[in-house]
């Protein structure tokens, strides 16, 4: 009976992620409540995700990243772009891409699109290098590199992906490490950046609409004292991740300590801190951790894995498995957000790996990377919708740019993942 209850909750979660009628966090918390009400888990276990070290790390990193976004970095970048813009078109594009790649490691993707739009809105719509083209080209580069290095918000990627499946495969050797995302992403991200550098002219040229840029506005300058404190906290958290192997689980607490410093020094207000600590992503991670545990312990994981093995055939090739999950991820992200796709497919991939004797890491990385690279339709994510809205783009007219982009992404991802994390361990 417990297996059927968990399977029903999994179907409910997938359906709600597809329709997105309520925030993801509400969906996963509903599952936690039902696990407790039906007796599958006791109350403490059903809500254990809220006290999980991964949830604490991610919530506090969102707050630290929010604080870092208030520093003068943005204005300095804007001034640099103004100086370069009139000198060389190629130099301007390269600088724009470099700035995008750096920002993509430090903050959320929607915020980056808003910031890039503020940088580029003054470009002349009649020029070859215009706002509508550059905003979407920068968005494509951001999708390739987003949160791949273990710094800033990028440090949350491995713990987040692990949260999706750690309850199904209880083997620490098969969990992702902080450097695994950039290891697999480097080849695809480089190839896609080179593509965008030469293919940006395929993006339609027309006026832009900045009325949708609500995430980031030109904020009032913060004091030199506050900026110094934020920078010190950010560097301290960064060092914690760099030396994470030596300090062990304390790495998960350092961002929380940084948040307390920001609070006690009044660098952040209590309202700002609470808002960033309790975002939808935090609640979703807490709930998914519990659902992943329920899938593993109830036998649902074994059942799903066996179903998939029948569909793929006995002993399917590793490259074929990676290709199937890469394409499935991109197709699913057409109908639901990249976050929802990763949360749904990762436990399924882990279930298949568990029954087929596969290493899940390459497949999990493919899913979590490809979901962000699915840029062809505005329904793929909030940042996708924003990039399309600001640039006034129609998906059909962008296919000349997006289809080769997705093809390059799939091929290079499959090759890269098979090199570093072969599906069948030697």
Buried (B, 14 or more C-beta within 10 A) or exposed (E): EBBEBBBBBBEBBBEBBBEEEEBBBBBBBBBBBBBBEBEBBEEEBBBBBBEBEBBBBBBBBBBBBBBBBBBEBBEEBBEEBEEBBEEEEEEBBBBBBEBBBBBBBBBBBBBBBBBBBBBBBEBEEEEEBBBBBBBBBBBBBBBBBBBBBBBBBBBBBBBBBBBBBBBBBEEEEBBBEBEBBBBBBBBBBEBBBEBBBEBBEBBBBBEBEBEBBEBBEEEEEBEEEBBEBBBEBBEBBBEBBBEBEEBEEEBBBBBBBBBEBBBEBEBBEEEBBEBBBEBBBBBBBBBBBBBBBBBBBBEBBBBBBBBBBEEBEEEBEBBEBBBBBBBBBBEBBBBBBBBBBBBBBBBBBBBBBBBBEBBBBBBBBBBBBBBBBBBBBBBBBBBBBBBBBBBBBEBEEBBEBBEBBBEBBBBBBBBBBBEBBBBEEE
